[in-house]
Amino acid sequence: MADYDLAIIGGGINGTGLARDAAGRGLRVLLVETNDLASGTSSASSKLIHGGLRYLEHGAFRLVREALGEREVLLRMAPHLIRPMRFVLPPVPGMRAPLKLRFGLLLYDWLGARKLLPPSRTIDLTHNVVGQPLKRSFRYAFEYSDCWVDDSRLVVLNAVDAAERGATIRTRTRCVRVERRDEWELVLNSRGKRETATARVLVNAAGPWIGEVADTIIRRPLPAPVRLIKGSHIVVRRRFDHSDGYILQAKGGRVVFALPFAEDFTLIGTTDENFVGDLKSPAPVPAEIMYLCDVANQYFRDRITPDELVWSYAGVRALYDDGAGKPEDVTRDYMLTLDEQRHLAPLLTVYGGKITTHRRLAEAAMSKMRHFFLAKPAWTAKSSLPGGEFPPEGFAEVVAAMRARWPFLSEATARRLARAYGLRCEKFLGDAQSLSDLGPVLAGDLTGAEVRYLVDHEWAQTADDVLWRRSKLGLSASVEERTAIAQFIAASRGQG
């Protein structure tokens, strides 16, 4: 008998989402990730739960409908990590006609089956706060709803929930080879220690590394072609004092988002470029940074220049190659291929996918593999992620309750902790009566108690794990603070 029913290679949103779904159905699950959870593309997104308004132009109605249907499902599932956001879309002469934009938004509303999110509308920019940062030539705009998400924490909490349902999550563990017989045998390497595990079904959910995994670990060619597309983002100081985002039309039919980010910053992205290079360190090139600045400068009065960047990052998407000419036209829909041969264990390969549709992708994968297992029915549609056991409209009450119980927390700290952990703040705040009860303050409002919780319960092992993938405190942390966090983690792990 195999050790596991399902072995998954890849600790991004697709891999962790599938691990959670499968574990909740009673399957024995192993997830193997070479680095940290969400260390690749899943922490390098535009941080949106959205239908993909521009995909309507390509006739991708099924993808848009599925993604729009997921907005409110995920909002209910994780109201701490996900929040509604209104988007401002100013018409521009020479771009899409205003009538086309309005019709597209009406279609977007209709496909969305909204219950929580308000509909689209036309707004007067001359008498609305969202018009203040824009150039005076913009007199009106369209406004519609989507959602913002903390992408890397969504990945981590999927893994946390999977583990609590019995899955084995192995980070910083490399699968160096697999042998395919009537079961899969996986050879694993963690810190130089080799071990083996067996599984009935193997899933290649390695994102942009699916080709490398196929070639070097599984040693079989990919069943369908993959196209690697890079999307780059830049972060600058805050350009507006409200909570709406902007969707900016650019030449060639592209769009760029400008979003409020981490309280004091503005996030601008994304690009779409074919990617060839080192997957370990994708980064925006100067031309991409200049492009994003130029698009933003066509709209905002406060000019943005490359020399003021606080942060920049890029993610590489592994999309099914449908033969589209332009990178931005390649389908964002996911594709699942199942290789099943007589007397050989099955192999599922995952192409594409979006943060927004990760839960539906997991359901589709389980459906595709259902004849291999005696699994329980689908269950995630009405579930909550850890800490999110409160209604979407209840976030302010959660923050107020935290400040009532732990009055030493500032409003900003309480909001940050509630966004990251929801009701699970209790696990590290506990009976603390003052900030000093939480150990040393390591960076900003990050305390030793919080870091210890991340090490013990969320697989954090480095300062970057804490500062970039379990928070965004890396935007303001100094070199000395990074060192202090690294030393604290080393000491905590040594004691453990």
C-alpha positions as CSV (number, residue, x, y, z in Angstrom):
1,M,0.0,0.0,0.0
2,A,1.3,3.4,-1.0
3,D,2.2,5.9,1.8
4,Y,0.0,8.6,0.2
5,D,-3.0,8.7,-2.2
6,L,-1.8,11.9,-3.8
7,A,1.7,13.5,-4.1
8,I,1.9,17.1,-5.3
9,I,5.0,18.8,-6.5
10,G,4.7,22.6,-6.1
11,G,3.8,24.8,-3.1
12,G,2.1,27.6,-5.0
13,I,-1.6,28.4,-5.1
14,N,-2.5,25.5,-7.3
15,G,-0.6,22.9,-5.3
16,T,-1.8,24.1,-1.9
17,G,-5.3,24.6,-3.0
18,L,-5.4,21.0,-4.3
19,A,-3.8,19.7,-1.2
20,R,-6.4,21.4,1.0
21,D,-9.3,20.1,-1.2
22,A,-8.0,16.5,-1.3
23,A,-7.1,16.4,2.4
24,G,-10.6,17.6,3.2
25,R,-12.0,14.7,1.2
26,G,-10.1,12.2,3.3
27,L,-7.2,11.5,1.0
28,R,-3.6,11.0,2.3
29,V,-1.8,13.9,0.8
30,L,1.9,14.8,0.4
31,L,2.9,18.3,-0.9
32,V,6.6,18.9,-1.7
33,E,8.0,22.4,-2.3
34,T,11.7,23.0,-3.1
35,N,11.7,26.5,-1.5
36,D,9.2,28.3,0.7
37,L,5.4,28.3,0.1
38,A,4.4,30.9,-2.5
39,S,8.1,31.6,-3.3
40,G,7.4,31.8,-7.0
41,T,4.6,33.2,-9.1
42,S,2.0,33.0,-6.4
43,S,3.5,35.8,-4.4
44,A,4.2,37.9,-7.6
45,S,0.6,38.5,-8.7
46,S,-1.3,41.8,-9.0
47,K,-3.0,40.8,-5.7
48,L,-6.5,40.7,-7.2
49,I,-9.5,38.4,-7.1
50,H,-11.1,39.4,-10.4
51,G,-12.9,38.2,-13.4
52,G,-10.5,39.6,-15.9
53,L,-12.5,42.4,-17.6
54,R,-10.3,42.5,-20.7
55,Y,-10.7,38.7,-21.2
56,L,-14.2,39.5,-22.5
57,E,-12.6,41.0,-25.6
58,H,-11.1,37.6,-26.3
59,G,-14.5,35.9,-25.9
60,A,-13.3,34.0,-22.8
61,F,-16.8,34.0,-21.3
62,R,-16.5,30.7,-19.5
63,L,-13.2,31.8,-17.8
64,V,-14.7,35.2,-16.8
65,R,-18.0,33.7,-15.6
66,E,-16.1,31.2,-13.4
67,A,-13.7,33.8,-12.0
68,L,-16.5,36.2,-11.3
69,G,-18.5,33.5,-9.5
70,E,-15.4,32.8,-7.3
71,R,-15.1,36.4,-6.1
72,E,-17.8,36.2,-3.5
73,V,-17.1,32.5,-2.7
74,L,-13.5,33.4,-1.8
75,L,-14.6,36.7,-0.1
76,R,-16.8,34.6,2.3
77,M,-14.0,32.0,2.7
78,A,-11.3,34.5,3.6
79,P,-12.7,37.8,4.6
80,H,-9.5,38.7,6.5
81,L,-7.2,38.1,3.4
82,I,-9.7,39.4,0.8
83,R,-11.6,42.7,0.7
84,P,-13.9,44.3,-1.9
85,M,-12.3,47.0,-4.0
86,R,-13.9,49.5,-6.4
87,F,-12.0,50.2,-9.6
88,V,-12.0,53.4,-11.5
89,L,-11.8,53.1,-15.4
90,P,-11.4,56.5,-17.1
91,P,-12.2,56.5,-20.9
92,V,-9.4,57.8,-23.1
93,P,-9.8,59.2,-26.7
94,G,-8.4,56.8,-29.2
95,M,-8.7,53.8,-26.9
96,R,-11.8,51.7,-26.3
97,A,-15.0,53.6,-27.0
98,P,-16.9,54.7,-23.8
99,L,-20.0,52.9,-25.1
100,K,-18.0,49.7,-25.5
101,L,-16.6,50.0,-21.9
102,R,-20.0,50.6,-20.5
103,F,-21.5,47.6,-22.3
104,G,-18.5,45.5,-21.1
105,L,-19.1,46.5,-17.5
106,L,-22.8,45.7,-17.8
107,L,-21.9,42.3,-19.1
108,Y,-19.3,41.9,-16.3
109,D,-22.1,42.7,-13.8
110,W,-24.5,40.2,-15.4
111,L,-21.9,37.4,-15.5
112,G,-20.8,38.0,-11.9
113,A,-24.0,36.9,-10.1
114,R,-23.3,39.5,-7.4
115,K,-24.8,39.4,-4.0
116,L,-22.2,41.2,-1.9
117,L,-20.5,43.5,-4.4
118,P,-22.2,46.7,-5.8
119,P,-22.7,47.1,-9.5
120,S,-20.8,49.3,-11.9
121,R,-21.8,53.0,-12.4
122,T,-20.6,56.2,-14.0
123,I,-19.0,58.8,-11.8
124,D,-18.2,62.5,-12.1
125,L,-14.4,62.8,-11.5
126,T,-14.6,66.5,-10.9
127,H,-16.7,66.0,-7.7
128,N,-15.3,62.7,-6.4
129,V,-12.2,62.0,-4.3
130,V,-11.0,59.4,-6.9
131,G,-10.7,62.2,-9.4
132,Q,-8.2,64.2,-7.3
133,P,-5.0,62.3,-8.3
134,L,-5.9,62.2,-12.0
135,K,-5.1,64.9,-14.6
136,R,-7.8,67.5,-15.0
137,S,-8.6,66.3,-18.6
138,F,-10.4,63.3,-17.1
139,R,-13.9,64.4,-16.4
140,Y,-15.7,61.2,-15.8
141,A,-15.0,57.5,-15.4
142,F,-16.7,54.1,-14.9
143,E,-16.5,52.4,-11.6
144,Y,-16.9,48.6,-10.9
145,S,-16.2,46.0,-8.3
146,D,-13.6,43.3,-7.8
147,C,-11.5,42.2,-4.8
148,W,-8.0,42.6,-3.4
149,V,-6.1,39.7,-1.9
150,D,-3.0,39.0,0.1
151,D,-1.8,36.4,-2.5
152,S,1.0,34.8,-0.5
153,R,-1.0,34.5,2.7
154,L,-3.8,32.9,0.7
155,V,-1.3,30.2,-0.3
156,V,0.1,29.7,3.2
157,L,-3.4,29.4,4.8
158,N,-4.4,26.9,2.2
159,A,-1.4,24.9,3.3
160,V,-2.2,25.4,7.0
161,D,-5.7,24.2,6.5
162,A,-4.5,21.2,4.4
163,A,-2.1,20.3,7.2
164,E,-4.8,20.5,9.9
165,R,-6.9,18.2,7.8
166,G,-4.0,15.6,7.7
167,A,-1.9,16.6,4.7
168,T,1.9,16.4,5.0
169,I,3.5,19.7,3.9
170,R,7.2,19.5,3.1
171,T,8.8,22.9,2.4
172,R,12.5,23.3,1.4
173,T,12.4,19.7,0.3
174,R,13.4,18.8,-3.2
175,C,11.9,15.9,-5.2
176,V,15.1,14.8,-7.0
177,R,13.6,11.8,-8.9
178,V,10.5,9.8,-9.3
179,E,10.1,6.2,-10.4
180,R,6.8,5.3,-12.1
181,R,5.5,1.8,-11.6
182,D,2.0,0.8,-10.4
183,E,2.8,3.4,-7.7
184,W,5.0,6.5,-7.7
185,E,8.2,6.4,-5.7
186,L,9.5,9.8,-4.9
187,V,13.1,10.4,-3.8
188,L,13.2,13.5,-1.6
189,N,16.2,15.6,-0.4
190,S,15.9,17.9,2.6
191,R,19.0,19.5,3.9
192,G,21.1,16.8,2.4
193,K,19.0,14.0,3.9
194,R,17.5,11.6,1.4
195,E,14.3,9.7,1.9
196,T,11.6,8.1,-0.2
197,A,7.8,8.2,-0.3
198,T,5.2,6.4,-2.4
199,A,2.0,7.7,-3.8
200,R,-0.8,6.4,-6.0
201,V,-1.1,9.5,-8.1
202,L,1.4,12.3,-8.8
203,V,0.5,15.9,-9.6
204,N,3.0,18.3,-11.4
205,A,1.8,21.7,-10.1
206,A,5.2,23.3,-10.2
207,G,4.0,26.4,-12.1
208,P,6.7,27.8,-14.4
209,W,8.9,24.8,-13.4
210,I,6.5,22.2,-14.8
211,G,8.7,21.7,-17.8
212,E,11.8,21.3,-15.7
213,V,10.0,18.9,-13.4
214,A,8.8,16.9,-16.4
215,D,12.3,16.7,-18.0
216,T,14.6,16.2,-15.0
217,I,12.4,14.6,-12.3
218,I,9.6,12.7,-14.0
219,R,11.8,12.2,-17.1
220,R,8.9,12.4,-19.5
221,P,8.1,15.3,-21.9
222,L,5.2,17.6,-21.1
223,P,1.9,16.3,-22.6
224,A,1.1,19.7,-24.1
225,P,3.2,22.8,-24.8
226,V,3.8,25.5,-22.2
227,R,4.4,29.2,-22.7
228,L,6.1,31.2,-20.1
229,I,4.8,34.8,-19.7
230,K,6.4,37.3,-17.3
231,G,4.4,39.9,-15.5
232,S,6.2,42.8,-13.8
233,H,5.1,45.2,-11.1
234,I,6.5,48.3,-9.4
235,V,5.8,49.8,-6.0
236,V,6.1,53.5,-5.3
237,R,5.1,55.8,-2.5
238,R,1.3,56.3,-2.1
239,R,-0.2,58.4,-4.8
240,F,-3.8,58.7,-3.5
241,D,-5.6,58.7,-0.1
242,H,-8.5,56.4,-0.7
243,S,-9.1,52.7,-1.0
244,D,-10.2,52.4,-4.7
245,G,-7.9,51.1,-7.4
246,Y,-7.5,52.3,-11.0
247,I,-7.5,50.4,-14.2
248,L,-5.6,52.3,-16.9
249,Q,-5.9,51.7,-20.6
250,A,-2.6,51.4,-22.5
251,K,-1.7,51.1,-26.1
252,G,-2.1,47.7,-27.8
253,G,-5.2,46.9,-25.9
254,R,-3.3,46.4,-22.6
255,V,-4.4,47.6,-19.2
256,V,-2.4,48.5,-16.1
257,F,-3.6,48.5,-12.5
258,A,-2.7,51.2,-9.9
259,L,-3.7,49.9,-6.5
260,P,-3.4,51.0,-2.8
261,F,-0.8,48.7,-1.3
262,A,0.4,48.1,2.3
263,E,-1.0,51.3,3.7
264,D,1.8,53.7,2.5
265,F,2.4,52.6,-1.1
266,T,0.9,52.2,-4.6
267,L,1.3,49.1,-6.6
268,I,1.4,49.4,-10.4
269,G,1.3,46.5,-12.9
270,T,1.4,44.4,-14.9
271,T,3.3,43.7,-18.1
272,D,3.0,40.7,-20.4
273,E,6.3,39.6,-21.9
274,N,7.5,36.2,-23.2
275,F,10.0,34.9,-20.7
276,V,13.3,33.2,-21.4
277,G,15.9,33.1,-18.6
278,D,16.6,32.0,-15.1
279,L,13.4,31.1,-13.3
280,K,15.1,31.5,-9.9
281,S,15.3,35.3,-10.2
282,P,12.9,36.9,-12.7
283,A,12.9,40.6,-12.4
284,P,11.5,43.6,-14.2
285,V,13.9,45.0,-16.9
286,P,14.3,48.8,-17.3
287,A,12.0,48.8,-20.3
288,E,9.2,47.3,-18.3
289,I,9.7,49.7,-15.4
290,M,9.7,52.6,-17.9
291,Y,6.5,51.3,-19.6
292,L,4.6,51.1,-16.3
293,C,5.8,54.6,-15.3
294,D,4.8,56.0,-18.7
295,V,1.3,54.5,-18.5
296,A,0.7,55.8,-15.0
297,N,2.0,59.3,-16.0
298,Q,-0.6,59.5,-18.8
299,Y,-3.2,59.5,-16.0
300,F,-1.8,60.8,-12.7
301,R,-0.8,64.4,-12.0
302,D,2.0,63.4,-9.6
303,R,4.7,62.1,-12.0
304,I,6.3,58.7,-11.3
305,T,10.0,58.1,-12.2
306,P,12.0,54.8,-12.1
307,D,14.4,56.2,-9.5
308,E,11.7,56.4,-6.8
309,L,10.8,52.7,-6.8
310,V,10.5,51.2,-3.3
311,W,10.2,47.7,-4.7
312,S,9.7,45.9,-8.0
313,Y,9.0,42.2,-8.7
314,A,8.1,39.9,-11.5
315,G,6.3,36.6,-11.7
316,V,6.4,34.0,-14.5
317,R,3.1,32.3,-15.5
318,A,3.2,28.8,-17.1
319,L,0.3,29.0,-19.5
320,Y,-1.0,26.5,-21.9
321,D,0.4,27.5,-25.3
322,D,-2.6,28.1,-27.5
323,G,-0.6,29.6,-30.3
324,A,-1.6,33.2,-29.6
325,G,0.7,35.8,-31.2
326,K,0.9,38.3,-28.4
327,P,1.8,37.3,-24.8
328,E,-1.2,39.2,-23.4
329,D,-3.5,37.2,-25.7
330,V,-2.5,33.8,-24.4
331,T,-5.3,32.1,-22.5
332,R,-5.3,32.5,-18.8
333,D,-7.6,29.5,-18.4
334,Y,-6.2,26.5,-16.7
335,M,-5.7,23.1,-18.4
336,L,-5.4,19.7,-16.7
337,T,-3.9,16.8,-18.5
338,L,-4.1,13.3,-17.1
339,D,-1.7,10.6,-18.2
340,E,-3.0,7.2,-17.3
341,Q,-1.6,4.0,-18.7
342,R,-2.2,0.4,-18.0
343,H,-0.1,-0.9,-15.0
344,L,1.4,2.6,-14.5
345,A,0.5,5.1,-11.8
346,P,-1.4,8.2,-13.1
347,L,0.2,11.6,-13.6
348,L,-1.7,14.9,-13.6
349,T,-0.1,18.0,-15.0
350,V,-1.5,21.5,-14.2
351,Y,-1.1,24.4,-16.7
352,G,-2.0,28.0,-16.1
353,G,-4.7,29.0,-13.6
354,K,-5.3,32.2,-11.7
355,I,-5.3,33.1,-8.0
356,T,-9.0,33.7,-8.5
357,T,-9.9,30.3,-9.8
358,H,-7.6,28.1,-7.7
359,R,-10.4,26.6,-5.7
360,R,-12.3,25.6,-8.9
361,L,-9.1,24.3,-10.4
362,A,-8.7,22.0,-7.4
363,E,-12.3,20.8,-7.8
364,A,-11.7,20.1,-11.5
365,A,-8.5,18.2,-10.7
366,M,-10.3,16.1,-8.1
367,S,-13.1,15.4,-10.6
368,K,-10.6,14.3,-13.2
369,M,-9.0,11.9,-10.7
370,R,-12.2,10.7,-9.0
371,H,-12.1,7.2,-10.5
372,F,-8.8,6.5,-8.6
373,F,-10.1,7.2,-5.1
374,L,-13.0,6.7,-2.8
375,A,-13.1,10.4,-1.8
376,K,-15.7,12.5,-0.1
377,P,-17.7,15.0,-2.2
378,A,-16.6,18.6,-3.0
379,W,-16.7,20.7,0.2
380,T,-14.7,23.9,-0.2
381,A,-17.4,26.2,-1.6
382,K,-18.9,27.0,1.8
383,S,-15.7,26.6,3.9
384,S,-13.6,29.1,5.7
385,L,-9.8,29.4,5.7
386,P,-8.1,29.5,9.1
387,G,-9.0,32.8,10.9
388,G,-11.7,33.7,8.4
389,E,-14.7,32.4,10.4
390,F,-16.6,35.7,10.3
391,P,-18.9,37.4,7.7
392,P,-17.3,39.5,5.0
393,E,-18.9,42.7,6.4
394,G,-17.5,41.8,9.9
395,F,-13.9,42.9,9.5
396,A,-14.3,46.2,11.4
397,E,-15.9,44.3,14.3
398,V,-13.0,41.9,14.4
399,V,-10.5,44.8,14.7
400,A,-12.7,46.5,17.4
401,A,-12.8,43.3,19.4
402,M,-9.1,42.9,19.2
403,R,-8.5,46.5,20.4
404,A,-11.0,45.9,23.3
405,R,-9.2,42.7,24.4
406,W,-5.6,43.9,23.7
407,P,-5.9,47.7,24.2
408,F,-2.1,48.2,23.8
409,L,-2.5,47.4,20.1
410,S,-2.6,50.5,17.8
411,E,-5.4,50.7,15.3
412,A,-2.9,50.2,12.5
413,T,-1.3,47.1,14.2
414,A,-4.7,45.6,15.0
415,R,-5.8,46.0,11.3
416,R,-2.6,44.5,10.0
417,L,-2.9,41.5,12.3
418,A,-6.6,41.0,11.6
419,R,-5.8,41.1,7.8
420,A,-3.1,38.5,8.2
421,Y,-4.5,36.1,10.8
422,G,-8.2,37.0,11.3
423,L,-9.5,35.3,14.5
424,R,-6.3,33.3,14.9
425,C,-4.5,36.3,16.4
426,E,-5.5,34.7,19.7
427,K,-2.9,32.0,19.1
428,F,0.1,34.4,19.6
429,L,-1.5,37.4,21.4
430,G,-3.0,35.1,24.1
431,D,-3.1,36.6,27.5
432,A,-0.7,39.5,26.7
433,Q,-1.4,42.6,28.8
434,S,1.2,44.8,27.1
435,L,3.5,44.9,24.0
436,S,6.4,43.8,26.2
437,D,4.6,40.5,26.9
438,L,5.0,39.6,23.1
439,G,8.7,39.6,23.2
440,P,11.1,41.9,21.4
441,V,9.8,44.2,18.7
442,L,11.9,43.1,15.7
443,A,10.7,45.4,12.8
444,G,7.9,48.0,12.7
445,D,5.2,46.3,14.9
446,L,6.5,42.8,14.3
447,T,7.0,41.0,17.6
448,G,8.8,37.9,18.7
449,A,5.5,36.2,19.5
450,E,4.3,36.7,16.0
451,V,7.5,35.4,14.4
452,R,7.6,32.4,16.7
453,Y,4.0,31.6,15.6
454,L,5.1,31.8,11.9
455,V,8.0,29.5,12.5
456,D,6.0,27.0,14.5
457,H,2.8,27.0,12.5
458,E,3.4,28.5,9.1
459,W,6.7,27.0,7.9
460,A,8.7,30.3,8.1
461,Q,12.4,29.7,8.2
462,T,14.0,32.9,7.0
463,A,13.6,36.6,7.5
464,D,12.3,36.9,3.9
465,D,9.7,34.3,4.6
466,V,8.4,36.5,7.3
467,L,8.9,39.9,5.7
468,W,7.7,39.2,2.2
469,R,5.5,36.1,2.0
470,R,3.7,36.2,5.4
471,S,3.7,40.0,5.5
472,K,4.9,42.9,3.5
473,L,6.9,44.5,6.3
474,G,10.0,44.1,4.0
475,L,8.9,47.3,2.4
476,S,10.1,49.2,5.5
477,A,12.4,46.9,7.4
478,S,16.0,48.0,7.7
479,V,19.1,45.8,7.3
480,E,19.5,45.7,11.0
481,E,15.9,44.6,11.5
482,R,16.3,41.8,8.9
483,T,19.4,40.6,10.7
484,A,17.5,40.7,14.1
485,I,14.6,38.6,12.6
486,A,17.1,36.1,11.2
487,Q,18.8,35.8,14.5
488,F,15.5,35.4,16.4
489,I,14.4,32.7,14.0
490,A,17.7,30.8,14.4
491,A,17.4,31.0,18.1
492,S,13.7,29.9,18.1
493,R,14.5,26.9,15.9
494,G,17.4,26.0,18.0
495,Q,15.2,26.0,21.1
496,G,12.6,23.9,19.2
